[in-house]
């Protein structure tokens, strides 16, 4: 009875060893399968992260391209604005130059006409004044000549009276009559009075003739003054007319330049406003496009990461299942072996082991 019992024990030992080896092999196989599953999950996660990074890189590149496009469009708009403003300013400068030249030409023509008219009026006044001055001098000369002639006539008359008195005195003396008494004296007195009266009449006539010439000279002087006054009035009228013409030309030029300046200001302001609106609108559009690009990239990357996370979760579960399966297989092997041992023991094939 000893040999069969030893054989069964050896068989059980072999079965136990095989069971233990099989259980260990199944457990290690489950662990290897779990590690492989986890490694594959890590590789898939790394690929998902790389794909997500590539998606965001593409979004960043697209955003950079949109930003560069916006910058180029803004620079082009500003350049066009500068070109338009320069054109407006040049147009205003041309208008200013033309208005200034027109004003200068009008002023030059007005002043030339004023100079010619003034020269003609002054020449006419000078000629008239010279004519009246010569007539005045002649009238004064004639007045003086009348006085000189009157003085000569008066002196001649007085000399004639004195000669007549001397002749009468000599006559009375030659006839033994006293010229200082009586009728001789009376006659001489009458003669002297008549001579004095004639002399005074001659003086009065000379004064009257001289007064006539002086009155004529006064008339010539007044005519000369009238000629000067007429020329002065004409010159004043010409200067006032020229002043009004120049003032009107200056006001017209100022209004024209002001209108041109206002037009340039309006055009420049409208161009600036339109450019600002275009730049702001382009910036907002670019921002929306960039936001949309990053939202799309985020959505795509989120999908990739979510799928990778799901796969990683599934891989973790699969790895855990593989480890559990290895453990379960090992346990099943050991249980089967133990069951065999129990069957052998209960079958009476092992009556007992004596040590």
C-alpha positions as a Python dict, from the first residue, in 0.01 Angstrom:
ca = {
    (1, 'X'): (0, 0, 0),
    (2, 'X'): (296, 230, 31),
    (3, 'X'): (397, 248, -335),
    (4, 'X'): (54, 361, -470),
    (5, 'X'): (27, 623, -206),
    (6, 'X'): (367, 760, -289),
    (7, 'X'): (277, 763, -659),
    (8, 'X'): (-42, 955, -591),
    (9, 'X'): (145, 1200, -375),
    (10, 'X'): (402, 1249, -647),
    (11, 'X'): (123, 1297, -896),
    (12, 'X'): (-39, 1553, -673),
    (13, 'X'): (292, 1728, -628),
    (14, 'X'): (344, 1739, -1002),
    (15, 'X'): (-12, 1863, -1053),
    (16, 'X'): (40, 2129, -783),
    (17, 'X'): (362, 2246, -941),
    (18, 'X'): (202, 2254, -1284),
    (19, 'X'): (-97, 2439, -1141),
    (20, 'X'): (126, 2693, -971),
    (21, 'X'): (334, 2736, -1290),
    (22, 'X'): (16, 2768, -1500),
    (23, 'X'): (-136, 3016, -1254),
    (24, 'X'): (182, 3224, -1259),
    (25, 'X'): (197, 3212, -1638),
    (26, 'X'): (-166, 3322, -1669),
    (27, 'X'): (-113, 3603, -1414),
    (28, 'X'): (200, 3727, -1598),
    (29, 'X'): (19, 3704, -1932),
    (30, 'X'): (-264, 3916, -1788),
    (31, 'X'): (-15, 4173, -1661),
    (32, 'X'): (167, 4182, -1996),
    (33, 'X'): (-163, 4227, -2175),
    (34, 'X'): (-258, 4508, -1932),
    (35, 'X'): (80, 4682, -1979),
    (36, 'X'): (49, 4653, -2358),
    (37, 'X'): (-302, 4793, -2342),
    (38, 'X'): (-186, 5085, -2124),
    (39, 'X'): (115, 5152, -2350),
    (40, 'X'): (-109, 5157, -2656),
    (41, 'X'): (-343, 5391, -2468),
    (42, 'X'): (-50, 5622, -2384),
    (43, 'X'): (64, 5622, -2745),
    (44, 'X'): (-290, 5702, -2858),
    (45, 'X'): (-313, 5982, -2597),
    (46, 'X'): (23, 6125, -2709),
    (47, 'X'): (-93, 6115, -3072),
    (48, 'X'): (-415, 6286, -2967),
    (49, 'X'): (-217, 6559, -2785),
    (50, 'X'): (7, 6607, -3090),
    (51, 'X'): (-297, 6624, -3316),
    (52, 'X'): (-458, 6877, -3079),
    (53, 'X'): (-137, 7084, -3078),
    (54, 'X'): (-126, 7067, -3459),
    (55, 'X'): (-488, 7184, -3472),
    (56, 'X'): (-407, 7484, -3250),
    (57, 'X'): (-89, 7552, -3452),
    (58, 'X'): (-301, 7563, -3767),
    (59, 'X'): (-545, 7795, -3589),
    (60, 'X'): (-257, 8019, -3479),
    (61, 'X'): (-117, 8024, -3833),
    (62, 'X'): (-461, 8109, -3972),
    (63, 'X'): (-501, 8380, -3708),
    (64, 'X'): (-159, 8520, -3798),
    (65, 'X'): (-253, 8520, -4165),
    (66, 'X'): (-581, 8699, -4085),
    (67, 'X'): (-397, 8952, -3869),
    (68, 'X'): (-136, 9012, -4139),
    (69, 'X'): (-412, 9052, -4398),
    (70, 'X'): (-586, 9301, -4168),
    (71, 'X'): (-260, 9492, -4112),
    (72, 'X'): (-194, 9506, -4486),
    (73, 'X'): (-551, 9624, -4555),
    (74, 'X'): (-522, 9888, -4279),
    (75, 'X'): (-185, 10007, -4416),
    (76, 'X'): (-333, 10026, -4766),
    (77, 'X'): (-631, 10225, -4634),
    (78, 'X'): (-404, 10466, -4449),
    (79, 'X'): (-182, 10504, -4755),
    (80, 'X'): (-486, 10575, -4973),
    (81, 'X'): (-609, 10823, -4711),
    (82, 'X'): (-272, 10999, -4717),
    (83, 'X'): (-277, 11008, -5099),
    (84, 'X'): (-630, 11153, -5100),
    (85, 'X'): (-540, 11411, -4836),
    (86, 'X'): (-233, 11518, -5033),
    (87, 'X'): (-449, 11553, -5344),
    (88, 'X'): (-702, 11765, -5152),
    (89, 'X'): (-425, 11984, -5010),
    (90, 'X'): (-265, 12026, -5353),
    (91, 'X'): (-605, 12119, -5495),
    (92, 'X'): (-648, 12378, -5219),
    (93, 'X'): (-298, 12513, -5279),
    (94, 'X'): (-374, 12544, -5651),
    (95, 'X'): (-697, 12730, -5570),
    (96, 'X'): (-510, 12948, -5323),
    (97, 'X'): (-239, 13021, -5575),
    (98, 'X'): (-492, 13099, -5849),
    (99, 'X'): (-695, 13322, -5615),
    (100, 'X'): (-384, 13505, -5499),
    (101, 'X'): (-265, 13557, -5856),
    (102, 'X'): (-609, 13681, -5961),
    (103, 'X'): (-616, 13919, -5665),
    (104, 'X'): (-266, 14041, -5751),
    (105, 'X'): (-363, 14094, -6116),
    (106, 'X'): (-681, 14277, -6018),
    (107, 'X'): (-490, 14491, -5768),
    (108, 'X'): (-217, 14563, -6021),
    (109, 'X'): (-468, 14660, -6293),
    (110, 'X'): (-670, 14872, -6048),
    (111, 'X'): (-360, 15051, -5920),
    (112, 'X'): (-230, 15105, -6273),
    (113, 'X'): (-564, 15252, -6378),
    (114, 'X'): (-568, 15463, -6063),
    (115, 'X'): (-216, 15583, -6136),
    (116, 'X'): (-304, 15676, -6493),
    (117, 'X'): (-624, 15854, -6391),
    (118, 'X'): (-450, 16034, -6104),
    (119, 'X'): (-164, 16137, -6329),
    (120, 'X'): (-411, 16273, -6587),
    (121, 'X'): (-608, 16464, -6321),
    (122, 'X'): (-292, 16602, -6161),
    (123, 'X'): (-152, 16703, -6502),
    (124, 'X'): (-479, 16873, -6592),
    (125, 'X'): (-487, 17051, -6257),
    (126, 'X'): (-124, 17155, -6293),
    (127, 'X'): (-186, 17290, -6644),
    (128, 'X'): (-494, 17479, -6534),
    (129, 'X'): (-315, 17607, -6225),
    (130, 'X'): (-18, 17714, -6435),
    (131, 'X'): (-249, 17893, -6680),
    (132, 'X'): (-442, 18068, -6404),
    (133, 'X'): (-118, 18149, -6223),
    (134, 'X'): (23, 18314, -6535),
    (135, 'X'): (-304, 18506, -6580),
    (136, 'X'): (-287, 18599, -6210),
    (137, 'X'): (68, 18726, -6244),
    (138, 'X'): (-27, 18923, -6554),
    (139, 'X'): (-327, 19071, -6371),
    (140, 'X'): (-108, 19165, -6076),
    (141, 'X'): (148, 19315, -6313),
    (142, 'X'): (-125, 19512, -6488),
    (143, 'X'): (-253, 19634, -6151),
    (144, 'X'): (93, 19747, -6052),
    (145, 'X'): (143, 19897, -6395),
    (146, 'X'): (-186, 20088, -6360),
    (147, 'X'): (-71, 20222, -6021),
    (148, 'X'): (269, 20319, -6160),
    (149, 'X'): (110, 20489, -6459),
    (150, 'X'): (-136, 20666, -6226),
    (151, 'X'): (150, 20785, -6008),
    (152, 'X'): (332, 20917, -6312),
    (153, 'X'): (19, 21095, -6435),
    (154, 'X'): (-49, 21228, -6086),
    (155, 'X'): (305, 21360, -6054),
    (156, 'X'): (288, 21510, -6402),
    (157, 'X'): (-40, 21678, -6311),
    (158, 'X'): (107, 21818, -5992),
    (159, 'X'): (412, 21940, -6185),
    (160, 'X'): (187, 22110, -6440),
    (161, 'X'): (-8, 22273, -6156),
    (162, 'X'): (312, 22395, -5992),
    (163, 'X'): (438, 22537, -6324),
    (164, 'X'): (105, 22709, -6380),
    (165, 'X'): (115, 22864, -6030),
    (166, 'X'): (473, 22971, -6083),
    (167, 'X'): (378, 23136, -6413),
    (168, 'X'): (83, 23316, -6247),
    (169, 'X'): (303, 23430, -5960),
    (170, 'X'): (561, 23563, -6203),
    (171, 'X'): (288, 23738, -6400),
    (172, 'X'): (150, 23910, -6092),
    (173, 'X'): (495, 24006, -5975),
    (174, 'X'): (587, 24154, -6317),
    (175, 'X'): (273, 24366, -6307),
    (176, 'X'): (348, 24499, -5957),
    (177, 'X'): (74, 24290, -5790),
    (178, 'X'): (130, 24113, -5459),
    (179, 'X'): (60, 23741, -5524),
    (180, 'X'): (4, 23681, -5154),
    (181, 'X'): (-288, 23915, -5118),
    (182, 'X'): (-625, 23972, -5273),
    (183, 'X'): (-726, 23848, -5615),
    (184, 'X'): (-385, 23710, -5708),
    (185, 'X'): (-387, 23494, -5399),
    (186, 'X'): (-742, 23386, -5469),
    (187, 'X'): (-656, 23293, -5825),
    (188, 'X'): (-353, 23094, -5716),
    (189, 'X'): (-560, 22920, -5453),
    (190, 'X'): (-819, 22822, -5713),
    (191, 'X'): (-549, 22701, -5947),
    (192, 'X'): (-379, 22499, -5675),
    (193, 'X'): (-713, 22345, -5571),
    (194, 'X'): (-796, 22257, -5932),
    (195, 'X'): (-453, 22100, -5982),
    (196, 'X'): (-488, 21900, -5663),
    (197, 'X'): (-833, 21788, -5772),
    (198, 'X'): (-695, 21674, -6110),
    (199, 'X'): (-411, 21485, -5939),
    (200, 'X'): (-652, 21313, -5703),
    (201, 'X'): (-885, 21225, -5994),
    (202, 'X'): (-584, 21070, -6175),
    (203, 'X'): (-494, 20872, -5858),
    (204, 'X'): (-852, 20755, -5817),
    (205, 'X'): (-863, 20641, -6181),
    (206, 'X'): (-533, 20454, -6132),
    (207, 'X'): (-665, 20293, -5814),
    (208, 'X'): (-983, 20193, -5992),
    (209, 'X'): (-791, 20043, -6285),
    (210, 'X'): (-553, 19863, -6047),
    (211, 'X'): (-849, 19734, -5844),
    (212, 'X'): (-1000, 19597, -6162),
    (213, 'X'): (-682, 19408, -6244),
    (214, 'X'): (-656, 19288, -5883),
    (215, 'X'): (-1016, 19164, -5899),
    (216, 'X'): (-931, 18985, -6220),
    (217, 'X'): (-625, 18834, -6048),
    (218, 'X'): (-850, 18721, -5761),
    (219, 'X'): (-1079, 18552, -6015),
    (220, 'X'): (-783, 18371, -6168),
    (221, 'X'): (-668, 18261, -5821),
    (222, 'X'): (-1017, 18131, -5742),
    (223, 'X'): (-1026, 17944, -6073),
    (224, 'X'): (-688, 17790, -5992),
    (225, 'X'): (-820, 17685, -5651),
    (226, 'X'): (-1132, 17542, -5816),
    (227, 'X'): (-912, 17343, -6057),
    (228, 'X'): (-710, 17208, -5762),
    (229, 'X'): (-1032, 17130, -5568),
    (230, 'X'): (-1182, 16956, -5873),
    (231, 'X'): (-865, 16750, -5918),
    (232, 'X'): (-863, 16670, -5544),
    (233, 'X'): (-1227, 16561, -5552),
    (234, 'X'): (-1162, 16348, -5860),
    (235, 'X'): (-856, 16192, -5699),
    (236, 'X'): (-1051, 16118, -5383),
    (237, 'X'): (-1330, 15959, -5588),
    (238, 'X'): (-1077, 15757, -5787),
    (239, 'X'): (-904, 15636, -5471),
    (240, 'X'): (-1237, 15544, -5309),
    (241, 'X'): (-1343, 15354, -5621),
    (242, 'X'): (-1008, 15173, -5634),
    (243, 'X'): (-1034, 15097, -5264),
    (244, 'X'): (-1382, 14951, -5311),
    (245, 'X'): (-1259, 14744, -5605),
    (246, 'X'): (-962, 14610, -5407),
    (247, 'X'): (-1179, 14544, -5103),
    (248, 'X'): (-1433, 14356, -5315),
    (249, 'X'): (-1157, 14154, -5481),
    (250, 'X'): (-1004, 14069, -5143),
    (251, 'X'): (-1341, 13967, -4999),
    (252, 'X'): (-1419, 13755, -5306),
    (253, 'X'): (-1078, 13588, -5285),
    (254, 'X'): (-1119, 13533, -4911),
    (255, 'X'): (-1465, 13378, -4961),
    (256, 'X'): (-1331, 13156, -5240),
    (257, 'X'): (-1034, 13041, -5034),
    (258, 'X'): (-1254, 12988, -4729),
    (259, 'X'): (-1495, 12777, -4933),
    (260, 'X'): (-1203, 12577, -5075),
    (261, 'X'): (-1058, 12532, -4726),
    (262, 'X'): (-1394, 12415, -4590),
    (263, 'X'): (-1432, 12172, -4880),
    (264, 'X'): (-1084, 12031, -4818),
    (265, 'X'): (-1158, 11999, -4445),
    (266, 'X'): (-1485, 11819, -4517),
    (267, 'X'): (-1318, 11583, -4764),
    (268, 'X'): (-1030, 11511, -4524),
    (269, 'X'): (-1269, 11453, -4231),
    (270, 'X'): (-1491, 11228, -4444),
    (271, 'X'): (-1187, 11031, -4562),
    (272, 'X'): (-1058, 10992, -4206),
    (273, 'X'): (-1403, 10884, -4082),
    (274, 'X'): (-1444, 10634, -4367),
    (275, 'X'): (-1093, 10497, -4309),
    (276, 'X'): (-1153, 10465, -3936),
    (277, 'X'): (-1483, 10287, -3997),
    (278, 'X'): (-1317, 10053, -4247),
    (279, 'X'): (-1028, 9977, -4011),
    (280, 'X'): (-1259, 9923, -3713),
    (281, 'X'): (-1495, 9705, -3919),
    (282, 'X'): (-1201, 9509, -4058),
    (283, 'X'): (-1060, 9468, -3707),
    (284, 'X'): (-1390, 9339, -3573),
    (285, 'X'): (-1430, 9106, -3869),
    (286, 'X'): (-1075, 8979, -3816),
    (287, 'X'): (-1142, 8930, -3444),
    (288, 'X'): (-1459, 8735, -3522),
    (289, 'X'): (-1277, 8522, -3778),
    (290, 'X'): (-993, 8455, -3530),
    (291, 'X'): (-1241, 8371, -3256),
    (292, 'X'): (-1428, 8141, -3495),
    (293, 'X'): (-1100, 7977, -3599),
    (294, 'X'): (-999, 7913, -3238),
    (295, 'X'): (-1349, 7795, -3147),
    (296, 'X'): (-1340, 7549, -3436),
    (297, 'X'): (-989, 7440, -3335),
    (298, 'X'): (-1100, 7404, -2973),
    (299, 'X'): (-1399, 7200, -3080),
    (300, 'X'): (-1184, 6973, -3297),
    (301, 'X'): (-912, 6942, -3033),
    (302, 'X'): (-1179, 6877, -2770),
    (303, 'X'): (-1322, 6599, -2983),
    (304, 'X'): (-977, 6447, -3030),
    (305, 'X'): (-893, 6474, -2661),
    (306, 'X'): (-1236, 6342, -2562),
    (307, 'X'): (-1194, 6045, -2794),
    (308, 'X'): (-843, 5988, -2656),
    (309, 'X'): (-976, 6012, -2300),
    (310, 'X'): (-1253, 5764, -2386),
    (311, 'X'): (-1003, 5529, -2545),
    (312, 'X'): (-770, 5566, -2246),
    (313, 'X'): (-1057, 5487, -2011),
    (314, 'X'): (-1149, 5184, -2221),
    (315, 'X'): (-783, 5077, -2230),
    (316, 'X'): (-756, 5112, -1853),
    (317, 'X'): (-1068, 4903, -1810),
    (318, 'X'): (-935, 4647, -2060),
    (319, 'X'): (-599, 4635, -1879),
    (320, 'X'): (-774, 4590, -1549),
    (321, 'X'): (-988, 4319, -1704),
    (322, 'X'): (-674, 4151, -1838),
    (323, 'X'): (-512, 4156, -1491),
    (324, 'X'): (-831, 4027, -1334),
    (325, 'X'): (-855, 3758, -1603),
    (326, 'X'): (-495, 3649, -1528),
    (327, 'X'): (-571, 3637, -1158),
    (328, 'X'): (-897, 3454, -1225),
    (329, 'X'): (-725, 3203, -1453),
    (330, 'X'): (-456, 3142, -1191),
    (331, 'X'): (-721, 3100, -922),
    (332, 'X'): (-923, 2869, -1148),
    (333, 'X'): (-617, 2653, -1212),
    (334, 'X'): (-541, 2631, -843),
    (335, 'X'): (-906, 2552, -764),
    (336, 'X'): (-917, 2280, -1030),
    (337, 'X'): (-601, 2129, -891),
    (338, 'X'): (-739, 2143, -542),
    (339, 'X'): (-1063, 1983, -670),
    (340, 'X'): (-861, 1702, -825),
    (341, 'X'): (-680, 1653, -500),
    (342, 'X'): (-1013, 1640, -320),
    (343, 'X'): (-1151, 1389, -568),
    (344, 'X'): (-849, 1168, -518),
    (345, 'X'): (-879, 1196, -145),
    (346, 'X'): (-1251, 1127, -138),
    (347, 'X'): (-1216, 840, -382),
    (348, 'X'): (-1026, 637, -119),
    (349, 'X'): (-714, 627, -319),
    (350, 'X'): (-525, 807, -43),
    (351, 'X'): (-611, 615, 279),
    (352, 'X'): (-378, 824, 480),
    (353, 'X'): (-21, 948, 497),
    (354, 'X'): (190, 822, 770),
    (355, 'X'): (499, 1017, 853),
}
